[in-house]
Amino acid sequence: MRLLKQLLPVMVVSFVGGQLTAAVQHNAPLRLILGLASAVLAVGVYAWMVRWSERRAPVEVALKGAIARVGLGMLIGVAWFSAVIGNIAFNHDYRVDGFGSVAGPIGLFGFMAAAAVTEELMFRGVLFRIIEGRTGTWVAMVVTSVLFGAWHLLNPDASLWGAIAIAVEAGGTLAAAYAATRNLWVPIGLHFGWNYAEAAIFSTEVSGNGQNDGLLHSVTSGPAMITGGKFGPEASGAAIAFGVALTIVFMWLAHRRGNVVPRRRSARAAALAQ
């Protein structure tokens, strides 16, 4: 019941916010405002539901230190995607033909902020955290990564391979980032940094949602295994490789900090073991 009480309200905010920002996609200032408003509202709704359903302070979204943690996550996310697009460019499958628009990145800031915040609240804040309490960190990571990949099958140019890639690289990395830090601000920043760099700076496809009008006017062409094809660079081999590397680093930090929750045994299994 805790899962439903916390998940459904955030999903409603995500859906309504997504519909509103999509409806004003050609109005950059309004898209920015609506996207940021959706992000703030989603955090507020999540915090209120946690207080109500768990009778505790939602420390994972505490405002103290939030800006620094989001900034750290953004730096990691932008660096991660820059390494991926650099790899694709090194193989001559990505090129820049000039500058794109200024309005595009402004509107995308709000849209990507709303997407990053609501998805992290749903998948790491609610699903991962509650499942982890029942099954341990590793099982929760696998389950939520699969669900996160499946979530992206709803996108227009989605593919099974793209969903698998998202599950492995992003699902694992973002869950590990939460496990290492025990707050949602770092994975939110990481998620936003990746998406914003992908769409608003390098102007590539994002998770099968089509190419974006970003800061750079770019062309991506080549084998899907290298470029990610219509799904976008998330489905590239480089994205998976760098994502797995980041997951390992974050999980090493989680182990070092004692943040890995062991798998819980059922009462029956414990009795049989005695």
HELIX and SHEET records of a PDB file:
HELIX    1   1 ARG A    2  ALA A   23  1                                  22    
HELIX    2   2 ALA A   28  GLU A   54  1                                  27    
HELIX    3   3 VAL A   59  VAL A   61  5                                   3    
HELIX    4   4 ALA A   66  PHE A   90  1                                  25    
HELIX    5   5 ALA A  103  GLU A  120  1                                  18    
HELIX    6   6 LEU A  121  PHE A  128  3                                   8    
HELIX    7   7 ARG A  129  THR A  135  1                                   7    
HELIX    8   8 THR A  137  TRP A  151  1                                  15    
HELIX    9   9 HIS A  152  LEU A  154  5                                   3    
HELIX   10  10 LEU A  160  ILE A  166  1                                   7    
HELIX   11  11 ALA A  167  GLY A  171  3                                   5    
HELIX   12  12 GLY A  172  THR A  181  1                                  10    
HELIX   13  13 TRP A  185  TYR A  196  1                                  12    
HELIX   14  14 ALA A  197  ILE A  201  3                                   5    
HELIX   15  15 ALA A  224  THR A  227  1                                   4    
HELIX   16  16 GLY A  229  PHE A  231  5                                   3    
HELIX   17  17 PRO A  233  ALA A  235  5                                   3    
HELIX   18  18 GLY A  237  ARG A  256  1                                  20    
HELIX   19  19 ALA A  267  ALA A  273  1                                   7    
SHEET    1   A 2 TYR A  94  PHE A  99  0                                        
SHEET    2   A 2 LEU A 216  THR A 220 -1                                        
END                                                                             
